Amino acid sequence: MVLIGAAQLPQFSSRSFEGWIYSNPITELNQSNIVNNKIYLYRTSTGLDLTLTSPEFACREGQIIDMDVTWITDQWKDEHFVVSKVALTAALLDASSEVVDSVTYTPDSVSRTNYIKLSLIVPVSLDVARLRFASWKADVNSNGAVRQILIASFLRGDVNLDGEVTVADVDAITDVILGHSDDPDLRHRADVNVDGEVGLADINDVIDIIIG
């Protein structure tokens, strides 16, 4: 994958967590706690929201930020566990920590280890951002823990990942529509308008990007 500003994109794991901020005052963000799934996200009994926030990174308008999150739910077999409460939200923050966009994944079912994909589109005029992860509805009985976040990005409309949006990307979308490719990553990029389908509307969006 061709990444935009790849060097600035933060990653989170037991080997890469420098600059990340965990809002839980009693749990240190360190290798051991990440490995042992201590980075819980939920709302405490005192109303404190435990969140995980990335370092700042450079971005540009139209950039799509893809996040693959490994999400652990140790309590998933507990009688008090509520699936809807482990909904994971990723928010895009500007330099003033204001939310400019967000996306929430609400699972239909969970197991102990869950792999979640979230995507956000960088809006106009945002050139520096951070990501904040939270599970706003979760409580101590229905929480999740972040083990790893892999972050990649590409330019919206750059379906073939050559670094620019051209007629070649229209051709790539056409290949997906005609069934000439079953690559799930290509289909994901071909869904330019992010409506869950790949069709003529996505071709029109690419043309709009090309003609500016």
C-alpha positions in Angstrom: 0.0 0.0 0.0 1.2 3.5 -0.9 0.9 5.6 2.3 0.5 9.3 2.6 2.7 10.7 5.3 3.6 7.1 6.3 6.5 8.3 8.5 4.1 10.4 10.6 1.3 7.8 11.1 1.3 6.5 14.7 1.1 2.8 15.4 0.1 1.2 18.7 1.3 -2.1 20.1 3.6 -3.4 22.9 6.5 -2.4 20.7 5.2 1.0 19.5 3.4 3.3 22.0 5.6 6.3 22.4 3.7 9.5 22.5 0.3 7.8 23.0 -1.8 9.0 26.0 -3.9 6.7 28.1 -6.4 8.6 30.4 -6.4 6.0 33.1 -4.4 7.6 36.0 -3.8 4.2 37.8 -2.5 2.2 34.8 0.8 3.0 33.2 1.1 2.7 29.4 3.9 0.2 29.1 4.8 -3.0 27.2 3.7 -5.3 30.0 0.2 -3.7 30.4 -0.4 -3.7 26.6 0.6 -7.4 26.3 -1.6 -8.3 29.2 -4.6 -6.4 27.9 -4.7 -3.7 30.6 -5.5 -0.9 28.3 -9.2 -1.0 28.9 -11.6 1.5 27.4 -14.8 2.2 29.4 -16.7 4.6 31.6 -15.8 4.2 35.3 -18.3 4.4 38.2 -17.1 8.0 38.8 -17.8 9.0 35.3 -14.3 9.0 34.0 -14.0 7.9 30.3 -10.9 5.8 29.8 -9.5 6.7 26.3 -6.4 6.2 24.2 -5.1 9.1 22.1 -2.4 9.0 19.5 0.5 11.4 19.0 0.0 14.1 16.4 0.6 13.2 12.7 0.5 15.1 9.4 -2.4 14.6 7.1 -4.1 16.2 4.1 -7.6 16.8 2.8 -9.1 13.7 1.2 -6.8 11.3 2.9 -8.5 8.1 4.2 -7.2 6.8 7.4 -7.7 3.1 7.9 -7.4 1.6 11.4 -7.2 -2.2 12.1 -7.8 -2.6 15.8 -7.2 -5.7 17.9 -9.9 -5.5 20.6 -9.9 -7.9 23.6 -13.0 -8.6 25.6 -12.2 -10.9 28.5 -15.7 -10.6 30.0 -17.5 -11.7 26.8 -18.9 -14.9 28.5 -19.9 -13.1 31.8 -23.6 -13.0 32.5 -23.4 -9.2 32.9 -21.7 -8.6 29.6 -23.6 -6.5 27.1 -22.4 -6.7 23.5 -23.7 -3.2 22.5 -21.6 -1.6 25.3 -18.3 -2.6 23.7 -18.9 -0.4 20.7 -15.5 1.2 19.7 -15.3 4.8 18.6 -12.4 6.4 16.8 -12.4 10.2 16.6 -10.3 12.5 14.5 -9.1 15.5 16.6 -7.7 18.8 15.3 -4.9 20.8 16.9 -7.3 22.2 19.5 -8.5 18.6 20.4 -11.9 19.3 18.8 -13.6 16.3 17.2 -13.8 16.9 13.4 -15.0 13.4 12.5 -15.7 10.1 14.2 -16.7 6.5 13.4 -18.2 3.9 15.7 -18.1 0.1 15.3 -20.9 -1.7 17.1 -20.5 -5.5 16.9 -23.3 -8.0 16.5 -21.4 -10.5 18.4 -17.9 -10.8 20.0 -15.3 -13.3 21.0 -12.3 -12.8 23.2 -10.1 -11.4 20.4 -11.8 -9.2 17.8 -10.3 -7.6 14.7 -12.1 -4.3 13.9 -11.6 -2.1 10.8 -12.4 1.6 11.1 -12.0 4.3 8.5 -12.1 8.1 8.6 -11.8 10.8 5.8 -9.7 13.8 6.6 -11.8 16.9 6.0 -10.9 20.3 4.4 -8.1 22.3 5.9 -7.0 19.7 8.5 -3.2 19.2 8.2 -2.3 18.0 11.7 -4.5 15.6 13.7 -4.6 13.0 16.4 -6.8 9.9 16.9 -8.7 9.1 20.0 -10.2 5.7 20.8 -13.0 5.2 23.3 -15.9 2.9 24.2 -18.3 5.5 25.6 -21.1 3.1 26.5 -19.0 0.5 28.2 -18.8 -0.1 31.9 -16.6 -2.3 34.1 -18.7 -5.4 33.2 -18.8 -4.8 29.4 -15.5 -3.3 28.4 -12.8 -4.0 25.9 -9.0 -3.6 25.8 -6.8 -2.3 23.0 -3.9 -4.6 22.1 -2.8 -3.2 18.7 -3.8 -0.5 16.3 -2.3 -0.6 12.8 -2.9 2.6 10.9 -2.5 3.1 7.1 -3.7 5.7 4.7 -4.3 6.5 1.1 -5.7 9.4 -0.9 -9.5 9.2 -1.5 -10.1 8.1 -5.1 -6.5 6.7 -5.5 -7.9 3.2 -6.0 -4.8 1.8 -7.7 -2.4 3.4 -5.1 -0.1 5.1 -7.6 -0.2 8.3 -5.5 -2.6 10.3 -7.6 -6.2 10.2 -8.8 -6.5 9.7 -12.5 -8.6 7.9 -15.1 -6.6 4.7 -14.2 -8.6 4.7 -10.9 -11.8 4.8 -12.9 -10.6 1.7 -14.7 -9.7 0.0 -11.4 -13.3 0.6 -10.1 -14.7 -0.7 -13.3 -12.7 -3.9 -12.8 -14.2 -4.3 -9.4 -17.7 -3.7 -10.7 -17.2 -6.3 -13.5 -15.9 -8.8 -11.1 -12.4 -8.9 -12.6 -10.9 -8.6 -9.1 -11.8 -10.2 -5.7 -9.1 -8.3 -3.7 -11.0 -7.1 -0.6 -8.5 -4.2 -0.1 -9.1 -3.0 -3.7 -12.9 -3.2 -3.2 -12.5 -1.2 0.0 -10.6 1.6 -1.9 -13.0 1.4 -4.8 -15.9 2.3 -2.5 -15.0 6.0 -2.8 -18.2 7.4 -1.4 -18.1 4.9 1.5 -21.7 3.7 1.0 -20.8 0.0 1.3 -21.1 -0.7 -2.4 -19.0 -0.2 -5.5 -20.8 1.3 -8.4 -21.3 4.1 -10.8 -21.5 6.6 -8.0 -17.9 5.8 -7.1 -16.8 6.4 -10.6 -18.6 9.8 -10.6 -16.8 10.7 -7.3 -13.4 9.9 -8.9 -14.3 12.0 -11.9 -15.3 14.9 -9.6 -11.9 14.6 -7.8 -10.0 14.6 -11.1 -11.7 17.7 -12.5 -11.5 19.4 -9.2 
